[in-house]
Amino acid sequence: MSDTAYDEIVLVLEGKAKTGLREGKDAHVRTIHAPRDGDAAIVKAARNAVEGGDQVVVISADRMLGSRVEAVGARVMSPSWLLDQLTHG
């Protein structure tokens, strides 16, 4: 796996996916378990990071989610963009 140019990667898990990985930070990856709605947790994490002065990129193909995170000041990139970054970095 390739490294990224980002200081921290935040992985938001919801539903049954939460059972596969515990919350917390491991190296550059911080895992968050969404209490209910994964999209709301992503928007909240993006907002908090932007308000803290961070540049935030959210990876999603979901246009509604993309609009919500752009509204809080984050950028949205596609899953294919991320794959390209990881494979050709």
N, CA, C and O atoms as a GROMACS GRO file, in nm:
protein
  356
    1MET      N    1   0.084  -0.118   0.000
    1MET     CA    2   0.000   0.000   0.000
    1MET      C    3   0.088   0.123   0.000
    1MET      O    4   0.190   0.129   0.069
    2SER      N    5   0.048   0.219  -0.076
    2SER     CA    6   0.122   0.344  -0.086
    2SER      C    7   0.088   0.436   0.029
    2SER      O    8  -0.019   0.425   0.089
    3ASP      N    9   0.178   0.527   0.059
    3ASP     CA   10   0.154   0.629   0.159
    3ASP      C   11   0.075   0.742   0.095
    3ASP      O   12   0.072   0.753  -0.028
    4THR      N   13   0.010   0.826   0.175
    4THR     CA   14  -0.062   0.940   0.121
    4THR      C   15   0.005   1.068   0.170
    4THR      O   16   0.087   1.066   0.262
    5ALA      N   17  -0.032   1.178   0.107
    5ALA     CA   18   0.023   1.309   0.145
    5ALA      C   19  -0.054   1.368   0.262
    5ALA      O   20  -0.026   1.481   0.303
    6TYR      N   21  -0.148   1.296   0.317
    6TYR     CA   22  -0.232   1.349   0.424
    6TYR      C   23  -0.181   1.305   0.559
    6TYR      O   24  -0.131   1.193   0.575
    7ASP      N   25  -0.195   1.395   0.658
    7ASP     CA   26  -0.146   1.368   0.793
    7ASP      C   27  -0.227   1.261   0.865
    7ASP      O   28  -0.173   1.182   0.943
    8GLU      N   29  -0.356   1.260   0.838
    8GLU     CA   30  -0.443   1.166   0.908
    8GLU      C   31  -0.553   1.119   0.814
    8GLU      O   32  -0.606   1.197   0.734
    9ILE      N   33  -0.586   0.994   0.824
    9ILE     CA   34  -0.698   0.937   0.750
    9ILE      C   35  -0.802   0.898   0.854
    9ILE      O   36  -0.770   0.830   0.952
   10VAL      N   37  -0.925   0.941   0.833
   10VAL     CA   38  -1.034   0.909   0.925
   10VAL      C   39  -1.127   0.812   0.854
   10VAL      O   40  -1.179   0.841   0.746
   11LEU      N   41  -1.148   0.698   0.916
   11LEU     CA   42  -1.235   0.594   0.863
   11LEU      C   43  -1.361   0.591   0.948
   11LEU      O   44  -1.353   0.568   1.069
   12VAL      N   45  -1.477   0.614   0.886
   12VAL     CA   46  -1.604   0.613   0.959
   12VAL      C   47  -1.676   0.483   0.925
   12VAL      O   48  -1.703   0.454   0.809
   13LEU      N   49  -1.707   0.407   1.029
   13LEU     CA   50  -1.777   0.280   1.012
   13LEU      C   51  -1.915   0.288   1.074
   13LEU      O   52  -1.935   0.353   1.177
   14GLU      N   53  -2.012   0.223   1.009
   14GLU     CA   54  -2.148   0.219   1.062
   14GLU      C   55  -2.201   0.077   1.057
   14GLU      O   56  -2.145  -0.009   0.988
   15GLY      N   57  -2.307   0.053   1.129
   15GLY     CA   58  -2.373  -0.078   1.125
   15GLY      C   59  -2.281  -0.192   1.163
   15GLY      O   60  -2.199  -0.180   1.254
   16LYS      N   61  -2.294  -0.304   1.091
   16LYS     CA   62  -2.217  -0.424   1.121
   16LYS      C   63  -2.068  -0.405   1.096
   16LYS      O   64  -1.986  -0.477   1.154
   17ALA      N   65  -2.032  -0.310   1.010
   17ALA     CA   66  -1.889  -0.285   0.983
   17ALA      C   67  -1.814  -0.245   1.110
   17ALA      O   68  -1.693  -0.265   1.119
   18LYS      N   69  -1.885  -0.190   1.208
   18LYS     CA   70  -1.821  -0.147   1.333
   18LYS      C   71  -1.762  -0.264   1.410
   18LYS      O   72  -1.669  -0.246   1.490
   19THR      N   73  -1.813  -0.383   1.389
   19THR     CA   74  -1.763  -0.498   1.463
   19THR      C   75  -1.626  -0.543   1.415
   19THR      O   76  -1.558  -0.619   1.484
   20GLY      N   77  -1.586  -0.498   1.297
   20GLY     CA   78  -1.460  -0.543   1.239
   20GLY      C   79  -1.337  -0.467   1.284
   20GLY      O   80  -1.226  -0.516   1.267
   21LEU      N   81  -1.356  -0.348   1.342
   21LEU     CA   82  -1.241  -0.265   1.378
   21LEU      C   83  -1.280  -0.175   1.494
   21LEU      O   84  -1.385  -0.110   1.490
   22ARG      N   85  -1.198  -0.170   1.595
   22ARG     CA   86  -1.231  -0.088   1.711
   22ARG      C   87  -1.204   0.059   1.683
   22ARG      O   88  -1.124   0.093   1.595
   23GLU      N   89  -1.270   0.146   1.759
   23GLU     CA   90  -1.247   0.290   1.747
   23GLU      C   91  -1.110   0.324   1.802
   23GLU      O   92  -1.057   0.255   1.889
   24GLY      N   93  -1.055   0.432   1.751
   24GLY     CA   94  -0.927   0.479   1.801
   24GLY      C   95  -0.831   0.510   1.689
   24GLY      O   96  -0.866   0.506   1.571
   25LYS      N   97  -0.709   0.540   1.728
   25LYS     CA   98  -0.608   0.579   1.630
   25LYS      C   99  -0.499   0.473   1.623
   25LYS      O  100  -0.452   0.423   1.726
   26ASP      N  101  -0.459   0.441   1.502
   26ASP     CA  102  -0.351   0.346   1.477
   26ASP      C  103  -0.264   0.408   1.368
   26ASP      O  104  -0.303   0.410   1.251
   27ALA      N  105  -0.147   0.457   1.404
   27ALA     CA  106  -0.057   0.527   1.312
   27ALA      C  107  -0.128   0.650   1.257
   27ALA      O  108  -0.163   0.740   1.333
   28HIS      N  109  -0.151   0.655   1.125
   28HIS     CA  110  -0.215   0.770   1.063
   28HIS      C  111  -0.364   0.752   1.040
   28HIS      O  112  -0.428   0.837   0.979
   29VAL      N  113  -0.421   0.641   1.088
   29VAL     CA  114  -0.562   0.613   1.066
   29VAL      C  115  -0.639   0.622   1.197
   29VAL      O  116  -0.605   0.556   1.295
   30ARG      N  117  -0.743   0.708   1.198
   30ARG     CA  118  -0.832   0.719   1.314
   30ARG      C  119  -0.966   0.661   1.273
   30ARG      O  120  -1.024   0.703   1.172
   31THR      N  121  -1.016   0.566   1.350
   31THR     CA  122  -1.143   0.500   1.321
   31THR      C  123  -1.250   0.555   1.413
   31THR      O  124  -1.232   0.564   1.535
   32ILE      N  125  -1.362   0.592   1.352
   32ILE     CA  126  -1.478   0.642   1.425
   32ILE      C  127  -1.594   0.548   1.399
   32ILE      O  128  -1.618   0.508   1.284
   33HIS      N  129  -1.668   0.512   1.504
   33HIS     CA  130  -1.790   0.433   1.489
   33HIS      C  131  -1.908   0.530   1.490
   33HIS      O  132  -1.930   0.601   1.588
   34ALA      N  133  -1.983   0.533   1.382
   34ALA     CA  134  -2.101   0.619   1.372
   34ALA      C  135  -2.209   0.563   1.463
   34ALA      O  136  -2.243   0.445   1.455
   35PRO      N  137  -2.266   0.648   1.552
   35PRO     CA  138  -2.370   0.599   1.641
   35PRO      C  139  -2.493   0.548   1.564
   35PRO      O  140  -2.553   0.448   1.602
   36ARG      N  141  -2.530   0.617   1.456
   36ARG     CA  142  -2.644   0.575   1.374
   36ARG      C  143  -2.613   0.596   1.226
   36ARG      O  144  -2.593   0.501   1.151
   37ASP      N  145  -2.609   0.723   1.188
   37ASP     CA  146  -2.597   0.763   1.048
   37ASP      C  147  -2.452   0.791   1.012
   37ASP      O  148  -2.393   0.887   1.062
   38GLY      N  149  -2.395   0.708   0.927
   38GLY     CA  150  -2.255   0.725   0.887
   38GLY      C  151  -2.230   0.858   0.819
   38GLY      O  152  -2.126   0.920   0.841
   39ASP      N  153  -2.324   0.902   0.734
   39ASP     CA  154  -2.305   1.030   0.665
   39ASP      C  155  -2.298   1.145   0.764
   39ASP      O  156  -2.214   1.234   0.749
   40ALA      N  157  -2.384   1.144   0.864
   40ALA     CA  158  -2.382   1.251   0.965
   40ALA      C  159  -2.250   1.251   1.040
   40ALA      O  160  -2.196   1.357   1.072
   41ALA      N  161  -2.196   1.133   1.068
   41ALA     CA  162  -2.068   1.124   1.137
   41ALA      C  163  -1.954   1.177   1.050
   41ALA      O  164  -1.861   1.240   1.101
   42ILE      N  165  -1.962   1.153   0.919
   42ILE     CA  166  -1.860   1.203   0.827
   42ILE      C  167  -1.866   1.356   0.821
   42ILE      O  168  -1.763   1.422   0.827
   43VAL      N  169  -1.987   1.410   0.810
   43VAL     CA  170  -2.003   1.556   0.805
   43VAL      C  171  -1.952   1.619   0.935
   43VAL      O  172  -1.883   1.721   0.932
   44LYS      N  173  -1.985   1.559   1.048
   44LYS     CA  174  -1.939   1.612   1.177
   44LYS      C  175  -1.787   1.609   1.187
   44LYS      O  176  -1.726   1.708   1.229
   45ALA      N  177  -1.725   1.499   1.147
   45ALA     CA  178  -1.579   1.489   1.153
   45ALA      C  179  -1.515   1.590   1.059
   45ALA      O  180  -1.414   1.652   1.094
   46ALA      N  181  -1.572   1.608   0.940
   46ALA     CA  182  -1.520   1.705   0.844
   46ALA      C  183  -1.533   1.847   0.900
   46ALA      O  184  -1.438   1.925   0.894
   47ARG      N  185  -1.649   1.879   0.954
   47ARG     CA  186  -1.672   2.012   1.012
   47ARG      C  187  -1.572   2.040   1.124
   47ARG      O  188  -1.510   2.147   1.127
   48ASN      N  189  -1.556   1.946   1.214
   48ASN     CA  190  -1.464   1.965   1.326
   48ASN      C  191  -1.321   1.988   1.277
   48ASN      O  192  -1.250   2.074   1.330
   49ALA      N  193  -1.280   1.913   1.177
   49ALA     CA  194  -1.144   1.927   1.125
   49ALA      C  195  -1.125   2.062   1.054
   49ALA      O  196  -1.023   2.128   1.072
   50VAL      N  197  -1.224   2.101   0.974
   50VAL     CA  198  -1.216   2.230   0.905
   50VAL      C  199  -1.213   2.344   1.006
   50VAL      O  200  -1.133   2.437   0.993
   51GLU      N  201  -1.299   2.336   1.107
   51GLU     CA  202  -1.301   2.440   1.211
   51GLU      C  203  -1.171   2.445   1.289
   51GLU      O  204  -1.135   2.549   1.344
   52GLY      N  205  -1.100   2.332   1.294
   52GLY     CA  206  -0.970   2.326   1.360
   52GLY      C  207  -0.856   2.374   1.270
   52GLY      O  208  -0.740   2.372   1.311
   53GLY      N  209  -0.889   2.416   1.148
   53GLY     CA  210  -0.788   2.469   1.058
   53GLY      C  211  -0.729   2.369   0.961
   53GLY      O  212  -0.636   2.401   0.888
   54ASP      N  213  -0.782   2.248   0.960
   54ASP     CA  214  -0.729   2.145   0.870
   54ASP      C  215  -0.790   2.155   0.731
   54ASP      O  216  -0.904   2.200   0.715
   55GLN      N  217  -0.714   2.113   0.632
   55GLN     CA  218  -0.768   2.094   0.498
   55GLN      C  219  -0.823   1.952   0.495
   55GLN      O  220  -0.754   1.858   0.533
   56VAL      N  221  -0.945   1.937   0.450
   56VAL     CA  222  -1.014   1.808   0.457
   56VAL      C  223  -1.056   1.763   0.318
   56VAL      O  224  -1.113   1.839   0.240
   57VAL      N  225  -1.028   1.637   0.290
   57VAL     CA  226  -1.075   1.573   0.168
   57VAL      C  227  -1.159   1.452   0.209
   57VAL      O  228  -1.113   1.366   0.284
   58VAL      N  229  -1.281   1.447   0.160
   58VAL     CA  230  -1.370   1.334   0.187
   58VAL      C  231  -1.380   1.251   0.059
   58VAL      O  232  -1.402   1.305  -0.050
   59ILE      N  233  -1.363   1.121   0.074
   59ILE     CA  234  -1.372   1.031  -0.041
   59ILE      C  235  -1.512   0.972  -0.043
   59ILE      O  236  -1.552   0.900   0.048
   60SER      N  237  -1.587   1.004  -0.150
   60SER     CA  238  -1.722   0.951  -0.161
   60SER      C  239  -1.772   0.967  -0.303
   60SER      O  240  -1.739   1.064  -0.371
   61ALA      N  241  -1.853   0.871  -0.347
   61ALA     CA  242  -1.922   0.882  -0.475
   61ALA      C  243  -2.066   0.929  -0.454
   61ALA      O  244  -2.141   0.946  -0.550
   62ASP      N  245  -2.104   0.949  -0.329
   62ASP     CA  246  -2.240   0.990  -0.294
   62ASP      C  247  -2.252   1.142  -0.310
   62ASP      O  248  -2.190   1.218  -0.235
   63ARG      N  249  -2.331   1.185  -0.405
   63ARG     CA  250  -2.342   1.329  -0.434
   63ARG      C  251  -2.406   1.408  -0.322
   63ARG      O  252  -2.367   1.522  -0.296
   64MET      N  253  -2.504   1.350  -0.255
   64MET     CA  254  -2.568   1.420  -0.142
   64MET      C  255  -2.467   1.441  -0.029
   64MET      O  256  -2.458   1.551   0.027
   65LEU      N  257  -2.393   1.338   0.003
   65LEU     CA  258  -2.290   1.352   0.106
   65LEU      C  259  -2.186   1.453   0.061
   65LEU      O  260  -2.141   1.536   0.140
   66GLY      N  261  -2.148   1.448  -0.065
   66GLY     CA  262  -2.051   1.543  -0.118
   66GLY      C  263  -2.096   1.687  -0.098
   66GLY      O  264  -2.017   1.772  -0.058
   67SER      N  265  -2.222   1.714  -0.126
   67SER     CA  266  -2.276   1.850  -0.107
   67SER      C  267  -2.271   1.891   0.039
   67SER      O  268  -2.240   2.005   0.071
   68ARG      N  269  -2.301   1.798   0.127
   68ARG     CA  270  -2.302   1.829   0.271
   68ARG      C  271  -2.162   1.860   0.322
   68ARG      O  272  -2.145   1.954   0.401
   69VAL      N  273  -2.062   1.785   0.280
   69VAL     CA  274  -1.926   1.812   0.330
   69VAL      C  275  -1.866   1.936   0.264
   69VAL      O  276  -1.788   2.007   0.326
   70GLU      N  277  -1.902   1.961   0.139
   70GLU     CA  278  -1.857   2.086   0.075
   70GLU      C  279  -1.914   2.207   0.148
   70GLU      O  280  -1.849   2.311   0.158
   71ALA      N  281  -2.036   2.194   0.199
   71ALA     CA  282  -2.100   2.304   0.271
   71ALA      C  283  -2.027   2.339   0.401
   71ALA      O  284  -2.040   2.451   0.450
   72VAL      N  285  -1.951   2.244   0.457
   72VAL     CA  286  -1.875   2.273   0.579
   72VAL      C  287  -1.729   2.306   0.548
   72VAL      O  288  -1.648   2.324   0.639
   73GLY      N  289  -1.695   2.313   0.418
   73GLY     CA  290  -1.561   2.356   0.379
   73GLY      C  291  -1.464   2.247   0.339
   73GLY      O  292  -1.346   2.274   0.320
   74ALA      N  293  -1.512   2.125   0.326
   74ALA     CA  294  -1.425   2.013   0.284
   74ALA      C  295  -1.432   1.996   0.133
   74ALA      O  296  -1.528   2.040   0.069
   75ARG      N  297  -1.331   1.933   0.077
   75ARG     CA  298  -1.331   1.894  -0.064
   75ARG      C  299  -1.381   1.752  -0.075
   75ARG      O  300  -1.371   1.674   0.020
   76VAL      N  301  -1.435   1.717  -0.190
   76VAL     CA  302  -1.482   1.581  -0.215
   76VAL      C  303  -1.408   1.526  -0.336
   76VAL      O  304  -1.398   1.591  -0.439
   77MET      N  305  -1.356   1.406  -0.320
   77MET     CA  306  -1.290   1.337  -0.430
   77MET      C  307  -1.352   1.198  -0.442
   77MET      O  308  -1.408   1.145  -0.346
   78SER      N  309  -1.341   1.141  -0.561
   78SER     CA  310  -1.404   1.012  -0.589
   78SER      C  311  -1.318   0.895  -0.539
   78SER      O  312  -1.198   0.910  -0.519
   79PRO      N  313  -1.381   0.780  -0.518
   79PRO     CA  314  -1.304   0.660  -0.484
   79PRO      C  315  -1.198   0.627  -0.590
   79PRO      O  316  -1.091   0.578  -0.555
   80SER      N  317  -1.227   0.653  -0.716
   80SER     CA  318  -1.127   0.624  -0.820
   80SER      C  319  -1.006   0.718  -0.807
   80SER      O  320  -0.894   0.676  -0.836
   81TRP      N  321  -1.027   0.841  -0.765
   81TRP     CA  322  -0.916   0.933  -0.739
   81TRP      C  323  -0.827   0.876  -0.629
   81TRP      O  324  -0.704   0.876  -0.641
   82LEU      N  325  -0.889   0.828  -0.521
   82LEU     CA  326  -0.812   0.770  -0.410
   82LEU      C  327  -0.733   0.649  -0.457
   82LEU      O  328  -0.615   0.636  -0.424
   83LEU      N  329  -0.797   0.562  -0.531
   83LEU     CA  330  -0.727   0.443  -0.582
   83LEU      C  331  -0.606   0.484  -0.665
   83LEU      O  332  -0.499   0.424  -0.653
   84ASP      N  333  -0.623   0.585  -0.748
   84ASP     CA  334  -0.512   0.634  -0.829
   84ASP      C  335  -0.399   0.687  -0.740
   84ASP      O  336  -0.281   0.663  -0.768
   85GLN      N  337  -0.434   0.759  -0.634
   85GLN     CA  338  -0.334   0.812  -0.541
   85GLN      C  339  -0.254   0.700  -0.474
   85GLN      O  340  -0.133   0.708  -0.456
   86LEU      N  341  -0.326   0.596  -0.438
   86LEU     CA  342  -0.263   0.484  -0.367
   86LEU      C  343  -0.178   0.396  -0.458
   86LEU      O  344  -0.079   0.339  -0.413
   87THR      N  345  -0.216   0.386  -0.584
   87THR     CA  346  -0.143   0.298  -0.674
   87THR      C  347  -0.035   0.370  -0.755
   87THR      O  348   0.064   0.308  -0.796
   88HIS      N  349  -0.054   0.500  -0.778
   88HIS     CA  350   0.043   0.574  -0.859
   88HIS      C  351   0.107   0.688  -0.783
   88HIS      O  352   0.202   0.750  -0.831
   89GLY      N  353   0.053   0.717  -0.663
   89GLY     CA  354   0.097   0.820  -0.572
   89GLY      C  355   0.195   0.914  -0.616
   89GLY      O  356   0.234   1.003  -0.541
   0.00000   0.00000   0.00000
